[in-house]
């Protein structure tokens, strides 16, 4: 089995920091109008990643940056709760009943119910775009020193495809730098496996750090 192509997580975050604070402005992408990047990390490094990102965030804010952290987990839970407590309890109860008989059927049921909240341009991507737009409107004077960090993607496993998320928010980010914190494995130069479990996805345009 091929070893995942990971450098140390510290090195990846340090490289991101250097590119964000480049003298001529953020350089996280070679494409002027496509300012996305992906920072992959092993799922078991989740808490180490949070520590490193918190330090980076504090440093950027001390330098006058605006930093917007977005939790995909929170967005999904907000959407599910918005369906009403009765619906949530019914979903939980049915999943439990199905799981006792057939775990795969229970997972398929959850996928059918949860996928509409996640997938497509009107799924979680719409919430991400809205939050970025609101943040940009509140901080118009420093859009060239603004960073969006999209994290907690692991909570959406196995329903989530990050390449689709980035595709659906493209053109809706006010051209501010957006970094997706990606729990998984890098299989080659452009291929990423979500949580190290799903088949590698090569549908990526952003730079992958380090």
C-alpha positions as CSV (number, residue, x, y, z in Angstrom):
1,X,0.0,0.0,0.0
2,X,1.3,3.4,-0.9
3,X,2.1,5.7,2.0
4,X,0.0,8.9,2.1
5,X,2.0,11.9,0.9
6,X,2.0,13.9,4.0
7,X,4.6,16.3,5.3
8,X,4.4,17.3,9.0
9,X,1.3,19.2,9.8
10,X,3.4,22.0,11.4
11,X,5.2,22.4,8.1
12,X,1.9,22.7,6.2
13,X,0.5,25.3,8.5
14,X,3.8,27.3,8.4
15,X,3.7,27.2,4.6
16,X,0.2,28.5,4.6
17,X,1.2,31.3,7.0
18,X,4.1,32.4,4.8
19,X,1.9,32.5,1.7
20,X,-0.9,34.4,3.4
21,X,1.5,37.0,4.7
22,X,3.5,37.4,1.5
23,X,4.6,41.0,0.9
24,X,2.4,41.3,-2.2
25,X,-0.7,39.9,-0.5
26,X,-2.0,36.4,0.0
27,X,-0.4,33.9,-2.5
28,X,-2.3,30.7,-1.6
29,X,-3.2,30.1,-5.3
30,X,-1.5,30.7,-8.6
31,X,-4.9,31.8,-10.0
32,X,-5.8,35.4,-9.3
33,X,-9.5,34.9,-9.2
34,X,-9.5,31.5,-7.5
35,X,-8.2,32.0,-4.0
36,X,-8.9,28.5,-2.5
37,X,-6.5,26.1,-0.8
38,X,-6.8,22.8,1.0
39,X,-4.9,21.9,4.1
40,X,-5.2,18.1,4.6
41,X,-4.4,16.4,7.9
42,X,-4.7,12.9,9.3
43,X,-8.0,12.5,11.2
44,X,-6.2,11.5,14.4
45,X,-4.4,14.9,14.3
46,X,-7.7,16.8,14.7
47,X,-6.8,18.3,18.0
48,X,-3.2,19.2,16.9
49,X,-4.6,20.9,13.9
50,X,-7.0,22.9,16.0
51,X,-4.1,24.1,18.2
52,X,-2.0,25.1,15.2
53,X,-4.9,26.9,13.5
54,X,-5.8,28.7,16.7
55,X,-2.3,30.0,16.9
56,X,-2.3,31.1,13.3
57,X,-5.7,32.8,13.8
58,X,-4.4,34.7,16.8
59,X,-1.3,35.8,14.9
60,X,-3.2,37.0,11.9
61,X,-5.7,38.9,14.0
62,X,-2.9,40.6,15.9
63,X,-1.6,41.8,12.5
64,X,-5.0,43.3,11.7
65,X,-6.6,40.5,9.7
66,X,-10.2,39.4,9.8
67,X,-10.5,35.7,10.2
68,X,-13.8,33.8,9.8
69,X,-13.9,30.2,11.0
70,X,-16.8,28.2,9.6
71,X,-17.8,24.9,11.2
72,X,-19.5,22.5,8.7
73,X,-20.6,20.5,11.7
74,X,-22.5,23.4,13.1
75,X,-24.1,24.3,9.8
76,X,-25.4,20.8,9.4
77,X,-26.8,20.6,12.9
78,X,-28.4,24.0,12.5
79,X,-30.1,22.7,9.3
80,X,-31.3,19.5,10.9
81,X,-32.6,21.3,14.0
82,X,-34.5,23.8,11.8
83,X,-36.7,20.9,10.6
84,X,-38.2,20.8,14.1
85,X,-37.7,18.7,17.2
86,X,-40.4,16.2,16.2
87,X,-38.6,15.5,12.9
88,X,-35.2,15.2,14.6
89,X,-36.6,12.7,17.2
90,X,-38.3,10.7,14.5
91,X,-35.1,10.5,12.4
92,X,-33.1,9.3,15.5
93,X,-35.7,6.7,16.4
94,X,-36.0,5.3,12.9
95,X,-32.2,5.1,12.5
96,X,-31.9,3.1,15.8
97,X,-34.6,0.7,14.7
98,X,-33.1,0.1,11.3
99,X,-29.6,-0.2,12.8
100,X,-30.7,-3.1,15.0
101,X,-31.8,-5.0,11.8
102,X,-29.4,-3.8,9.2
103,X,-26.7,-1.2,9.8
104,X,-26.2,-0.6,6.1
105,X,-29.9,0.1,5.6
106,X,-29.8,2.5,8.5
107,X,-26.8,4.4,6.9
108,X,-28.7,4.5,3.6
109,X,-31.7,6.0,5.4
110,X,-29.6,8.7,7.0
111,X,-27.9,9.4,3.7
112,X,-31.3,10.0,2.0
113,X,-32.4,12.3,4.8
114,X,-29.2,14.2,5.4
115,X,-27.9,14.5,1.8
116,X,-30.3,17.3,0.8
117,X,-29.0,19.4,3.6
118,X,-25.4,18.9,2.4
119,X,-25.3,18.5,-1.3
120,X,-25.8,20.9,-4.2
121,X,-25.7,24.7,-4.5
122,X,-28.6,25.1,-2.0
123,X,-27.1,22.8,0.6
124,X,-24.3,23.7,3.1
125,X,-22.5,25.5,0.3
126,X,-25.2,28.2,0.4
127,X,-24.7,28.7,4.1
128,X,-21.0,29.0,3.6
129,X,-21.4,31.5,0.9
130,X,-23.9,33.5,3.0
131,X,-21.5,33.6,6.0
132,X,-18.6,34.8,3.8
133,X,-20.7,37.4,2.2
134,X,-21.9,38.8,5.5
135,X,-18.4,38.8,6.9
136,X,-17.1,40.7,3.8
137,X,-19.9,43.3,4.1
138,X,-19.0,43.9,7.8
139,X,-15.3,44.3,7.0
140,X,-15.1,45.9,3.6
141,X,-11.9,47.8,4.4
142,X,-9.8,44.7,4.8
143,X,-10.9,42.2,2.2
144,X,-7.3,41.9,1.1
145,X,-6.5,40.8,4.7
146,X,-9.3,38.4,5.3
147,X,-9.1,34.6,5.7
148,X,-11.9,32.1,5.8
149,X,-11.2,28.7,7.5
150,X,-13.7,26.0,6.7
151,X,-13.3,23.2,9.3
152,X,-15.0,20.3,11.2
153,X,-15.6,18.5,7.9
154,X,-15.1,15.1,9.6
155,X,-18.5,15.4,11.3
156,X,-20.1,15.1,7.8
157,X,-18.5,11.7,7.0
158,X,-19.5,9.7,5.0
159,X,-21.9,12.1,3.3
160,X,-19.5,14.9,2.2
161,X,-17.6,15.6,-0.9
162,X,-15.4,18.7,-0.4
163,X,-14.7,19.1,-4.1
164,X,-18.4,19.7,-4.7
165,X,-18.5,22.3,-1.8
166,X,-15.7,24.3,-3.3
167,X,-17.3,24.2,-6.8
168,X,-20.6,25.5,-5.4
169,X,-19.0,28.4,-3.5
170,X,-16.7,29.4,-6.4
171,X,-17.6,33.0,-7.4
172,X,-19.4,33.6,-4.2
173,X,-16.5,34.4,-1.8
174,X,-15.8,38.0,-2.6
175,X,-12.4,36.7,-3.8
176,X,-11.1,36.4,-0.2
177,X,-8.7,33.5,0.6
178,X,-10.6,30.4,1.6
179,X,-8.8,27.4,3.2
180,X,-10.6,24.0,3.7
181,X,-9.2,22.0,6.6
182,X,-9.5,18.5,5.2
183,X,-9.4,15.3,7.4
184,X,-8.1,12.5,5.2
185,X,-5.2,11.3,3.1
186,X,-3.4,12.7,0.2
187,X,-2.8,9.8,-2.3
188,X,-0.9,11.7,-4.9
189,X,-0.3,15.2,-6.1
190,X,-4.0,16.1,-6.6
191,X,-5.9,13.1,-5.1
192,X,-7.5,13.2,-1.6
193,X,-9.3,10.5,0.3
194,X,-11.9,11.8,2.8
195,X,-11.1,10.5,6.2
196,X,-8.8,8.0,4.5
197,X,-11.8,5.8,3.9
198,X,-13.6,7.0,0.8
199,X,-12.1,6.5,-2.7
200,X,-9.6,9.2,-3.7
201,X,-11.2,12.2,-5.3
202,X,-9.1,14.0,-8.0
203,X,-11.6,16.7,-8.8
204,X,-9.6,19.5,-7.2
205,X,-8.3,22.8,-8.5
206,X,-7.0,24.4,-5.3
207,X,-3.5,24.2,-4.1
208,X,-3.0,21.4,-1.5
209,X,-0.6,22.2,1.3
210,X,2.2,22.0,2.0
